[in-house]
Amino acid sequence: MQIVRTPLLLSKVDKHIGTMLLLYTASQVYFGKVDMVQGREIYMTIGDRVLIIDGRTLVHVCPV
C-alpha cells in the first residue's frame, strides 16, 4: 500500500512560490520558477514556457 503525500508536498511548493525549485515527479525532474499552485496543478516557468505539472505525481520537492 502506497501512502500519498500530495497535500504535504503541494503545501511545500506553495510556500516557495516565486523561487527556483527542483520538482521530482514519478517520471521526470523539473527545474524552474514556480508561478502558482491552483488545486493540484503547479504552474512552473522554464525559460519562456509555462508548464502545468500534476501535483499528484510529485515525489520530492527541493529548493535551490
PQR file of N, CA, C, O and H, with PARSE charges and radii, in Angstrom:
ATOM      1  N   MET A   1       0.837  -1.187   0.000 -0.4000 1.5000
ATOM      2  CA  MET A   1       0.000   0.000   0.000 -0.0000 2.0000
ATOM      3  C   MET A   1       0.879   1.245   0.000  0.5500 1.7000
ATOM      4  O   MET A   1       1.771   1.378   0.838 -0.5500 1.4000
ATOM      5  N   GLN A   2       0.631   2.150  -0.930 -0.4000 1.5000
ATOM      6  CA  GLN A   2       1.431   3.360  -1.058 -0.0000 2.0000
ATOM      7  C   GLN A   2       0.733   4.522  -0.355  0.5500 1.7000
ATOM      8  O   GLN A   2      -0.466   4.736  -0.529 -0.5500 1.4000
ATOM      9  H   GLN A   2      -0.094   2.042  -1.611  0.4000 1.0000
ATOM     10  N   ILE A   3       1.492   5.263   0.436 -0.4000 1.5000
ATOM     11  CA  ILE A   3       0.943   6.427   1.134 -0.0000 2.0000
ATOM     12  C   ILE A   3       1.088   7.645   0.232  0.5500 1.7000
ATOM     13  O   ILE A   3       2.195   7.961  -0.205 -0.5500 1.4000
ATOM     14  H   ILE A   3       2.467   5.089   0.577  0.4000 1.0000
ATOM     15  N   VAL A   4      -0.004   8.326  -0.050 -0.4000 1.5000
ATOM     16  CA  VAL A   4       0.015   9.509  -0.911 -0.0000 2.0000
ATOM     17  C   VAL A   4       0.219  10.736  -0.033  0.5500 1.7000
ATOM     18  O   VAL A   4      -0.578  10.998   0.868 -0.5500 1.4000
ATOM     19  H   VAL A   4      -0.903   8.070   0.304  0.4000 1.0000
ATOM     20  N   ARG A   5       1.298  11.496  -0.296 -0.4000 1.5000
ATOM     21  CA  ARG A   5       1.619  12.680   0.495 -0.0000 2.0000
ATOM     22  C   ARG A   5       1.396  13.954  -0.310  0.5500 1.7000
ATOM     23  O   ARG A   5       2.091  14.949  -0.103 -0.5500 1.4000
ATOM     24  H   ARG A   5       1.945  11.283  -1.028  0.4000 1.0000
ATOM     25  N   THR A   6       0.452  13.929  -1.205 -0.4000 1.5000
ATOM     26  CA  THR A   6       0.239  15.059  -2.104 -0.0000 2.0000
ATOM     27  C   THR A   6      -0.039  16.367  -1.371  0.5500 1.7000
ATOM     28  O   THR A   6       0.595  17.366  -1.713 -0.5500 1.4000
ATOM     29  H   THR A   6      -0.113  13.121  -1.372  0.4000 1.0000
ATOM     30  N   PRO A   7      -0.939  16.438  -0.390 -0.5600 1.5000
ATOM     31  CA  PRO A   7      -1.177  17.731   0.265  0.2800 2.0000
ATOM     32  C   PRO A   7       0.063  18.296   0.952  0.5500 1.7000
ATOM     33  O   PRO A   7       0.276  19.508   0.944 -0.5500 1.4000
ATOM     34  N   LEU A   8       0.877  17.431   1.543 -0.4000 1.5000
ATOM     35  CA  LEU A   8       2.097  17.886   2.199 -0.0000 2.0000
ATOM     36  C   LEU A   8       3.081  18.464   1.188  0.5500 1.7000
ATOM     37  O   LEU A   8       3.662  19.523   1.427 -0.5500 1.4000
ATOM     38  H   LEU A   8       0.703  16.447   1.550  0.4000 1.0000
ATOM     39  N   LEU A   9       3.273  17.782   0.067 -0.4000 1.5000
ATOM     40  CA  LEU A   9       4.210  18.262  -0.951 -0.0000 2.0000
ATOM     41  C   LEU A   9       3.687  19.519  -1.634  0.5500 1.7000
ATOM     42  O   LEU A   9       4.469  20.420  -1.936 -0.5500 1.4000
ATOM     43  H   LEU A   9       2.802  16.922  -0.127  0.4000 1.0000
ATOM     44  N   LEU A  10       2.373  19.598  -1.886 -0.4000 1.5000
ATOM     45  CA  LEU A  10       1.813  20.793  -2.515 -0.0000 2.0000
ATOM     46  C   LEU A  10       1.924  22.006  -1.591  0.5500 1.7000
ATOM     47  O   LEU A  10       2.141  23.121  -2.064 -0.5500 1.4000
ATOM     48  H   LEU A  10       1.738  18.866  -1.640  0.4000 1.0000
ATOM     49  N   SER A  11       1.781  21.806  -0.294 -0.4000 1.5000
ATOM     50  CA  SER A  11       1.933  22.935   0.633 -0.0000 2.0000
ATOM     51  C   SER A  11       3.380  23.391   0.676  0.5500 1.7000
ATOM     52  O   SER A  11       3.649  24.578   0.864 -0.5500 1.4000
ATOM     53  H   SER A  11       1.605  20.900   0.091  0.4000 1.0000
ATOM     54  N   LYS A  12       4.322  22.460   0.504 -0.4000 1.5000
ATOM     55  CA  LYS A  12       5.735  22.820   0.434 -0.0000 2.0000
ATOM     56  C   LYS A  12       6.010  23.672  -0.798  0.5500 1.7000
ATOM     57  O   LYS A  12       6.735  24.664  -0.722 -0.5500 1.4000
ATOM     58  H   LYS A  12       4.104  21.496   0.352  0.4000 1.0000
ATOM     59  N   VAL A  13       5.432  23.286  -1.933 -0.4000 1.5000
ATOM     60  CA  VAL A  13       5.600  24.050  -3.176 -0.0000 2.0000
ATOM     61  C   VAL A  13       4.939  25.410  -3.035  0.5500 1.7000
ATOM     62  O   VAL A  13       5.480  26.412  -3.504 -0.5500 1.4000
ATOM     63  H   VAL A  13       4.843  22.480  -1.995  0.4000 1.0000
ATOM     64  N   ASP A  14       3.779  25.458  -2.396 -0.4000 1.5000
ATOM     65  CA  ASP A  14       3.032  26.706  -2.230 -0.0000 2.0000
ATOM     66  C   ASP A  14       3.817  27.722  -1.409  0.5500 1.7000
ATOM     67  O   ASP A  14       3.687  28.925  -1.637 -0.5500 1.4000
ATOM     68  H   ASP A  14       3.340  24.644  -2.015  0.4000 1.0000
ATOM     69  N   LYS A  15       4.621  27.269  -0.471 -0.4000 1.5000
ATOM     70  CA  LYS A  15       5.437  28.179   0.351 -0.0000 2.0000
ATOM     71  C   LYS A  15       6.566  28.812  -0.449  0.5500 1.7000
ATOM     72  O   LYS A  15       7.080  29.864  -0.067 -0.5500 1.4000
ATOM     73  H   LYS A  15       4.727  26.292  -0.286  0.4000 1.0000
ATOM     74  N   HIS A  16       6.957  28.186  -1.557 -0.4000 1.5000
ATOM     75  CA  HIS A  16       8.099  28.654  -2.341 -0.0000 2.0000
ATOM     76  C   HIS A  16       7.679  29.266  -3.677  0.5500 1.7000
ATOM     77  O   HIS A  16       8.437  29.192  -4.644 -0.5500 1.4000
ATOM     78  H   HIS A  16       6.540  27.332  -1.867  0.4000 1.0000
ATOM     79  N   ILE A  17       6.511  29.857  -3.754 -0.4000 1.5000
ATOM     80  CA  ILE A  17       6.079  30.497  -4.999 -0.0000 2.0000
ATOM     81  C   ILE A  17       7.005  31.676  -5.306  0.5500 1.7000
ATOM     82  O   ILE A  17       7.309  32.490  -4.434 -0.5500 1.4000
ATOM     83  H   ILE A  17       5.895  29.917  -2.968  0.4000 1.0000
ATOM     84  N   GLY A  18       7.440  31.748  -6.554 -0.4000 1.5000
ATOM     85  CA  GLY A  18       8.330  32.819  -6.987 -0.0000 2.0000
ATOM     86  C   GLY A  18       9.797  32.469  -6.876  0.5500 1.7000
ATOM     87  O   GLY A  18      10.648  33.294  -7.210 -0.5500 1.4000
ATOM     88  H   GLY A  18       7.192  31.087  -7.262  0.4000 1.0000
ATOM     89  N   THR A  19      10.122  31.270  -6.415 -0.4000 1.5000
ATOM     90  CA  THR A  19      11.518  30.864  -6.292 -0.0000 2.0000
ATOM     91  C   THR A  19      11.809  29.692  -7.232  0.5500 1.7000
ATOM     92  O   THR A  19      10.897  29.079  -7.788 -0.5500 1.4000
ATOM     93  H   THR A  19       9.431  30.600  -6.143  0.4000 1.0000
ATOM     94  N   MET A  20      13.096  29.399  -7.395 -0.4000 1.5000
ATOM     95  CA  MET A  20      13.529  28.289  -8.230 -0.0000 2.0000
ATOM     96  C   MET A  20      13.448  27.004  -7.421  0.5500 1.7000
ATOM     97  O   MET A  20      13.917  26.944  -6.285 -0.5500 1.4000
ATOM     98  H   MET A  20      13.836  29.897  -6.944  0.4000 1.0000
ATOM     99  N   LEU A  21      12.853  25.980  -8.012 -0.4000 1.5000
ATOM    100  CA  LEU A  21      12.701  24.701  -7.341 -0.0000 2.0000
ATOM    101  C   LEU A  21      13.080  23.556  -8.270  0.5500 1.7000
ATOM    102  O   LEU A  21      13.000  23.676  -9.493 -0.5500 1.4000
ATOM    103  H   LEU A  21      12.472  26.029  -8.935  0.4000 1.0000
ATOM    104  N   LEU A  22      13.486  22.465  -7.679 -0.4000 1.5000
ATOM    105  CA  LEU A  22      13.603  21.183  -8.369 -0.0000 2.0000
ATOM    106  C   LEU A  22      12.395  20.367  -7.952  0.5500 1.7000
ATOM    107  O   LEU A  22      12.204  20.106  -6.764 -0.5500 1.4000
ATOM    108  H   LEU A  22      13.552  22.368  -6.686  0.4000 1.0000
ATOM    109  N   LEU A  23      11.579  19.964  -8.911 -0.4000 1.5000
ATOM    110  CA  LEU A  23      10.407  19.139  -8.634 -0.0000 2.0000
ATOM    111  C   LEU A  23      10.640  17.764  -9.222  0.5500 1.7000
ATOM    112  O   LEU A  23      10.816  17.615 -10.431 -0.5500 1.4000
ATOM    113  H   LEU A  23      11.734  20.176  -9.876  0.4000 1.0000
ATOM    114  N   TYR A  24      10.639  16.770  -8.371 -0.4000 1.5000
ATOM    115  CA  TYR A  24      10.788  15.384  -8.809 -0.0000 2.0000
ATOM    116  C   TYR A  24       9.405  14.763  -8.908  0.5500 1.7000
ATOM    117  O   TYR A  24       8.656  14.745  -7.931 -0.5500 1.4000
ATOM    118  H   TYR A  24      10.497  16.891  -7.388  0.4000 1.0000
ATOM    119  N   THR A  25       9.062  14.253 -10.090 -0.4000 1.5000
ATOM    120  CA  THR A  25       7.796  13.545 -10.270 -0.0000 2.0000
ATOM    121  C   THR A  25       8.106  12.064 -10.481  0.5500 1.7000
ATOM    122  O   THR A  25       9.264  11.647 -10.449 -0.5500 1.4000
ATOM    123  H   THR A  25       9.670  14.268 -10.884  0.4000 1.0000
ATOM    124  N   ALA A  26       7.077  11.298 -10.692 -0.4000 1.5000
ATOM    125  CA  ALA A  26       7.263   9.857 -10.883 -0.0000 2.0000
ATOM    126  C   ALA A  26       8.085   9.548 -12.129  0.5500 1.7000
ATOM    127  O   ALA A  26       8.758   8.519 -12.183 -0.5500 1.4000
ATOM    128  H   ALA A  26       6.136  11.636 -10.718  0.4000 1.0000
ATOM    129  N   SER A  27       8.039  10.429 -13.135 -0.4000 1.5000
ATOM    130  CA  SER A  27       8.727  10.116 -14.393 -0.0000 2.0000
ATOM    131  C   SER A  27       9.799  11.119 -14.810  0.5500 1.7000
ATOM    132  O   SER A  27      10.646  10.786 -15.640 -0.5500 1.4000
ATOM    133  H   SER A  27       7.492  11.265 -13.092  0.4000 1.0000
ATOM    134  N   GLN A  28       9.793  12.357 -14.255 -0.4000 1.5000
ATOM    135  CA  GLN A  28      10.733  13.380 -14.711 -0.0000 2.0000
ATOM    136  C   GLN A  28      11.170  14.271 -13.558  0.5500 1.7000
ATOM    137  O   GLN A  28      10.625  14.206 -12.456 -0.5500 1.4000
ATOM    138  H   GLN A  28       9.105  12.628 -13.582  0.4000 1.0000
ATOM    139  N   VAL A  29      12.169  15.106 -13.841 -0.4000 1.5000
ATOM    140  CA  VAL A  29      12.636  16.123 -12.905 -0.0000 2.0000
ATOM    141  C   VAL A  29      12.511  17.467 -13.606  0.5500 1.7000
ATOM    142  O   VAL A  29      12.928  17.612 -14.755 -0.5500 1.4000
ATOM    143  H   VAL A  29      12.611  15.159 -14.736  0.4000 1.0000
ATOM    144  N   TYR A  30      11.931  18.463 -12.912 -0.4000 1.5000
ATOM    145  CA  TYR A  30      11.746  19.800 -13.475 -0.0000 2.0000
ATOM    146  C   TYR A  30      12.537  20.806 -12.647  0.5500 1.7000
ATOM    147  O   TYR A  30      12.576  20.714 -11.420 -0.5500 1.4000
ATOM    148  H   TYR A  30      11.591  18.345 -11.979  0.4000 1.0000
ATOM    149  N   PHE A  31      13.166  21.768 -13.321 -0.4000 1.5000
ATOM    150  CA  PHE A  31      13.884  22.852 -12.669 -0.0000 2.0000
ATOM    151  C   PHE A  31      13.354  24.157 -13.244  0.5500 1.7000
ATOM    152  O   PHE A  31      13.460  24.394 -14.447 -0.5500 1.4000
ATOM    153  H   PHE A  31      13.134  21.843 -14.318  0.4000 1.0000
ATOM    154  N   GLY A  32      12.790  24.998 -12.400 -0.4000 1.5000
ATOM    155  CA  GLY A  32      12.270  26.266 -12.876 -0.0000 2.0000
ATOM    156  C   GLY A  32      11.644  27.069 -11.755  0.5500 1.7000
ATOM    157  O   GLY A  32      11.707  26.688 -10.587 -0.5500 1.4000
ATOM    158  H   GLY A  32      12.704  24.806 -11.423  0.4000 1.0000
ATOM    159  N   LYS A  33      11.040  28.186 -12.126 -0.4000 1.5000
ATOM    160  CA  LYS A  33      10.411  29.083 -11.162 -0.0000 2.0000
ATOM    161  C   LYS A  33       8.934  28.739 -11.041  0.5500 1.7000
ATOM    162  O   LYS A  33       8.220  28.655 -12.040 -0.5500 1.4000
ATOM    163  H   LYS A  33      10.988  28.496 -13.076  0.4000 1.0000
ATOM    164  N   VAL A  34       8.486  28.543  -9.813 -0.4000 1.5000
ATOM    165  CA  VAL A  34       7.083  28.221  -9.561 -0.0000 2.0000
ATOM    166  C   VAL A  34       6.290  29.522  -9.553  0.5500 1.7000
ATOM    167  O   VAL A  34       6.591  30.435  -8.784 -0.5500 1.4000
ATOM    168  H   VAL A  34       9.066  28.612  -9.001  0.4000 1.0000
ATOM    169  N   ASP A  35       5.278  29.602 -10.409 -0.4000 1.5000
ATOM    170  CA  ASP A  35       4.463  30.808 -10.510 -0.0000 2.0000
ATOM    171  C   ASP A  35       3.194  30.725  -9.680  0.5500 1.7000
ATOM    172  O   ASP A  35       2.793  31.713  -9.064 -0.5500 1.4000
ATOM    173  H   ASP A  35       5.033  28.860 -11.034  0.4000 1.0000
ATOM    174  N   MET A  36       2.553  29.549  -9.654 -0.4000 1.5000
ATOM    175  CA  MET A  36       1.256  29.458  -8.995 -0.0000 2.0000
ATOM    176  C   MET A  36       0.930  27.998  -8.708  0.5500 1.7000
ATOM    177  O   MET A  36       1.342  27.099  -9.442 -0.5500 1.4000
ATOM    178  H   MET A  36       2.879  28.747 -10.155  0.4000 1.0000
ATOM    179  N   VAL A  37       0.186  27.779  -7.630 -0.4000 1.5000
ATOM    180  CA  VAL A  37      -0.377  26.467  -7.329 -0.0000 2.0000
ATOM    181  C   VAL A  37      -1.883  26.644  -7.258  0.5500 1.7000
ATOM    182  O   VAL A  37      -2.386  27.442  -6.467 -0.5500 1.4000
ATOM    183  H   VAL A  37      -0.149  28.509  -7.034  0.4000 1.0000
ATOM    184  N   GLN A  38      -2.598  25.897  -8.084 -0.4000 1.5000
ATOM    185  CA  GLN A  38      -4.057  26.011  -8.124 -0.0000 2.0000
ATOM    186  C   GLN A  38      -4.640  24.608  -8.055  0.5500 1.7000
ATOM    187  O   GLN A  38      -4.524  23.828  -9.001 -0.5500 1.4000
ATOM    188  H   GLN A  38      -2.189  25.248  -8.726  0.4000 1.0000
ATOM    189  N   GLY A  39      -5.262  24.296  -6.935 -0.4000 1.5000
ATOM    190  CA  GLY A  39      -5.778  22.943  -6.743 -0.0000 2.0000
ATOM    191  C   GLY A  39      -4.627  21.965  -6.668  0.5500 1.7000
ATOM    192  O   GLY A  39      -3.769  22.078  -5.792 -0.5500 1.4000
ATOM    193  H   GLY A  39      -5.356  24.929  -6.167  0.4000 1.0000
ATOM    194  N   ARG A  40      -4.598  21.001  -7.583 -0.4000 1.5000
ATOM    195  CA  ARG A  40      -3.500  20.034  -7.642 -0.0000 2.0000
ATOM    196  C   ARG A  40      -2.570  20.303  -8.813  0.5500 1.7000
ATOM    197  O   ARG A  40      -1.752  19.448  -9.153 -0.5500 1.4000
ATOM    198  H   ARG A  40      -5.294  20.910  -8.295  0.4000 1.0000
ATOM    199  N   GLU A  41      -2.675  21.458  -9.431 -0.4000 1.5000
ATOM    200  CA  GLU A  41      -1.826  21.802 -10.572 -0.0000 2.0000
ATOM    201  C   GLU A  41      -0.784  22.829 -10.149  0.5500 1.7000
ATOM    202  O   GLU A  41      -1.083  23.777  -9.423 -0.5500 1.4000
ATOM    203  H   GLU A  41      -3.339  22.152  -9.155  0.4000 1.0000
ATOM    204  N   ILE A  42       0.446  22.624 -10.617 -0.4000 1.5000
ATOM    205  CA  ILE A  42       1.556  23.532 -10.342 -0.0000 2.0000
ATOM    206  C   ILE A  42       1.943  24.181 -11.660  0.5500 1.7000
ATOM    207  O   ILE A  42       2.226  23.491 -12.639 -0.5500 1.4000
ATOM    208  H   ILE A  42       0.690  21.854 -11.207  0.4000 1.0000
ATOM    209  N   TYR A  43       1.955  25.509 -11.683 -0.4000 1.5000
ATOM    210  CA  TYR A  43       2.349  26.263 -12.873 -0.0000 2.0000
ATOM    211  C   TYR A  43       3.799  26.698 -12.685  0.5500 1.7000
ATOM    212  O   TYR A  43       4.116  27.442 -11.757 -0.5500 1.4000
ATOM    213  H   TYR A  43       1.724  26.069 -10.887  0.4000 1.0000
ATOM    214  N   MET A  44       4.678  26.229 -13.575 -0.4000 1.5000
ATOM    215  CA  MET A  44       6.107  26.483 -13.449 -0.0000 2.0000
ATOM    216  C   MET A  44       6.643  27.070 -14.750  0.5500 1.7000
ATOM    217  O   MET A  44       6.305  26.597 -15.835 -0.5500 1.4000
ATOM    218  H   MET A  44       4.421  25.624 -14.329  0.4000 1.0000
ATOM    219  N   THR A  45       7.476  28.101 -14.639 -0.4000 1.5000
ATOM    220  CA  THR A  45       8.114  28.722 -15.789 -0.0000 2.0000
ATOM    221  C   THR A  45       9.497  28.118 -15.980  0.5500 1.7000
ATOM    222  O   THR A  45      10.327  28.127 -15.071 -0.5500 1.4000
ATOM    223  H   THR A  45       7.750  28.485 -13.758  0.4000 1.0000
ATOM    224  N   ILE A  46       9.728  27.595 -17.173 -0.4000 1.5000
ATOM    225  CA  ILE A  46      11.038  27.079 -17.539 -0.0000 2.0000
ATOM    226  C   ILE A  46      11.430  27.800 -18.820  0.5500 1.7000
ATOM    227  O   ILE A  46      10.916  27.500 -19.897 -0.5500 1.4000
ATOM    228  H   ILE A  46       9.054  27.587 -17.912  0.4000 1.0000
ATOM    229  N   GLY A  47      12.342  28.751 -18.690 -0.4000 1.5000
ATOM    230  CA  GLY A  47      12.706  29.584 -19.837 -0.0000 2.0000
ATOM    231  C   GLY A  47      11.540  30.462 -20.222  0.5500 1.7000
ATOM    232  O   GLY A  47      11.051  31.238 -19.401 -0.5500 1.4000
ATOM    233  H   GLY A  47      12.760  28.994 -17.815  0.4000 1.0000
ATOM    234  N   ASP A  48      11.080  30.354 -21.472 -0.4000 1.5000
ATOM    235  CA  ASP A  48       9.940  31.159 -21.917 -0.0000 2.0000
ATOM    236  C   ASP A  48       8.659  30.328 -21.994  0.5500 1.7000
ATOM    237  O   ASP A  48       7.675  30.767 -22.589 -0.5500 1.4000
ATOM    238  H   ASP A  48      11.477  29.724 -22.139  0.4000 1.0000
ATOM    239  N   ARG A  49       8.661  29.139 -21.403 -0.4000 1.5000
ATOM    240  CA  ARG A  49       7.488  28.258 -21.431 -0.0000 2.0000
ATOM    241  C   ARG A  49       6.887  28.110 -20.041  0.5500 1.7000
ATOM    242  O   ARG A  49       7.588  28.177 -19.031 -0.5500 1.4000
ATOM    243  H   ARG A  49       9.461  28.782 -20.920  0.4000 1.0000
ATOM    244  N   VAL A  50       5.591  27.911 -20.012 -0.4000 1.5000
ATOM    245  CA  VAL A  50       4.893  27.650 -18.756 -0.0000 2.0000
ATOM    246  C   VAL A  50       4.391  26.214 -18.785  0.5500 1.7000
ATOM    247  O   VAL A  50       3.653  25.821 -19.689 -0.5500 1.4000
ATOM    248  H   VAL A  50       5.021  27.857 -20.833  0.4000 1.0000
ATOM    249  N   LEU A  51       4.793  25.443 -17.796 -0.4000 1.5000
ATOM    250  CA  LEU A  51       4.368  24.050 -17.690 -0.0000 2.0000
ATOM    251  C   LEU A  51       3.302  23.918 -16.619  0.5500 1.7000
ATOM    252  O   LEU A  51       3.331  24.620 -15.608 -0.5500 1.4000
ATOM    253  H   LEU A  51       5.392  25.763 -17.062  0.4000 1.0000
ATOM    254  N   ILE A  52       2.376  23.028 -16.845 -0.4000 1.5000
ATOM    255  CA  ILE A  52       1.384  22.681 -15.832 -0.0000 2.0000
ATOM    256  C   ILE A  52       1.703  21.258 -15.394  0.5500 1.7000
ATOM    257  O   ILE A  52       1.597  20.316 -16.179 -0.5500 1.4000
ATOM    258  H   ILE A  52       2.352  22.458 -17.666  0.4000 1.0000
ATOM    259  N   ILE A  53       2.094  21.114 -14.132 -0.4000 1.5000
ATOM    260  CA  ILE A  53       2.515  19.822 -13.595 -0.0000 2.0000
ATOM    261  C   ILE A  53       1.437  19.322 -12.648  0.5500 1.7000
ATOM    262  O   ILE A  53       0.950  20.070 -11.800 -0.5500 1.4000
ATOM    263  H   ILE A  53       2.180  21.880 -13.494  0.4000 1.0000
ATOM    264  N   ASP A  54       1.069  18.069 -12.793 -0.4000 1.5000
ATOM    265  CA  ASP A  54       0.078  17.450 -11.927 -0.0000 2.0000
ATOM    266  C   ASP A  54       0.716  17.175 -10.562  0.5500 1.7000
ATOM    267  O   ASP A  54       1.692  16.430 -10.468 -0.5500 1.4000
ATOM    268  H   ASP A  54       1.465  17.462 -13.482  0.4000 1.0000
ATOM    269  N   GLY A  55       0.172  17.769  -9.525 -0.4000 1.5000
ATOM    270  CA  GLY A  55       0.726  17.627  -8.187 -0.0000 2.0000
ATOM    271  C   GLY A  55       0.613  16.238  -7.616  0.5500 1.7000
ATOM    272  O   GLY A  55       1.328  15.903  -6.672 -0.5500 1.4000
ATOM    273  H   GLY A  55      -0.620  18.374  -9.602  0.4000 1.0000
ATOM    274  N   ARG A  56      -0.267  15.414  -8.163 -0.4000 1.5000
ATOM    275  CA  ARG A  56      -0.427  14.046  -7.662 -0.0000 2.0000
ATOM    276  C   ARG A  56       0.755  13.160  -8.010  0.5500 1.7000
ATOM    277  O   ARG A  56       0.927  12.095  -7.418 -0.5500 1.4000
ATOM    278  H   ARG A  56      -0.848  15.685  -8.930  0.4000 1.0000
ATOM    279  N   THR A  57       1.583  13.592  -8.976 -0.4000 1.5000
ATOM    280  CA  THR A  57       2.739  12.793  -9.374 -0.0000 2.0000
ATOM    281  C   THR A  57       4.015  13.216  -8.649  0.5500 1.7000
ATOM    282  O   THR A  57       5.070  12.630  -8.894 -0.5500 1.4000
ATOM    283  H   THR A  57       1.444  14.457  -9.458  0.4000 1.0000
ATOM    284  N   LEU A  58       3.952  14.208  -7.770 -0.4000 1.5000
ATOM    285  CA  LEU A  58       5.140  14.684  -7.058 -0.0000 2.0000
ATOM    286  C   LEU A  58       5.687  13.604  -6.138  0.5500 1.7000
ATOM    287  O   LEU A  58       4.946  12.886  -5.467 -0.5500 1.4000
ATOM    288  H   LEU A  58       3.095  14.683  -7.572  0.4000 1.0000
ATOM    289  N   VAL A  59       7.025  13.517  -6.133 -0.4000 1.5000
ATOM    290  CA  VAL A  59       7.714  12.578  -5.254 -0.0000 2.0000
ATOM    291  C   VAL A  59       8.570  13.334  -4.248  0.5500 1.7000
ATOM    292  O   VAL A  59       8.652  12.951  -3.081 -0.5500 1.4000
ATOM    293  H   VAL A  59       7.627  14.100  -6.678  0.4000 1.0000
ATOM    294  N   HIS A  60       9.217  14.429  -4.711 -0.4000 1.5000
ATOM    295  CA  HIS A  60      10.121  15.193  -3.840 -0.0000 2.0000
ATOM    296  C   HIS A  60      10.186  16.637  -4.326  0.5500 1.7000
ATOM    297  O   HIS A  60      10.079  16.901  -5.524 -0.5500 1.4000
ATOM    298  H   HIS A  60       9.150  14.741  -5.659  0.4000 1.0000
ATOM    299  N   VAL A  61      10.360  17.563  -3.399 -0.4000 1.5000
ATOM    300  CA  VAL A  61      10.499  18.991  -3.706 -0.0000 2.0000
ATOM    301  C   VAL A  61      11.796  19.471  -3.076  0.5500 1.7000
ATOM    302  O   VAL A  61      12.044  19.236  -1.894 -0.5500 1.4000
ATOM    303  H   VAL A  61      10.447  17.348  -2.426  0.4000 1.0000
ATOM    304  N   CYS A  62      12.628  20.152  -3.876 -0.4000 1.5000
ATOM    305  CA  CYS A  62      13.921  20.602  -3.375 -0.0000 2.0000
ATOM    306  C   CYS A  62      14.152  22.059  -3.781  0.5500 1.7000
ATOM    307  O   CYS A  62      14.294  22.346  -4.970 -0.5500 1.4000
ATOM    308  H   CYS A  62      12.425  20.343  -4.836  0.4000 1.0000
ATOM    309  N   PRO A  63      14.194  23.003  -2.800 -0.5600 1.5000
ATOM    310  CA  PRO A  63      14.526  24.396  -3.144  0.2800 2.0000
ATOM    311  C   PRO A  63      15.996  24.514  -3.539  0.5500 1.7000
ATOM    312  O   PRO A  63      16.859  23.818  -3.003 -0.5500 1.4000
ATOM    313  N   VAL A  64      16.256  25.398  -4.476 -0.4000 1.5000
ATOM    314  CA  VAL A  64      17.634  25.570  -4.964 -0.0000 2.0000
ATOM    315  C   VAL A  64      18.253  26.765  -4.303  0.5500 1.7000
ATOM    316  O   VAL A  64      19.410  27.089  -4.572 -0.5500 1.4000
ATOM    317  H   VAL A  64      15.555  25.964  -4.911  0.4000 1.0000
TER
END
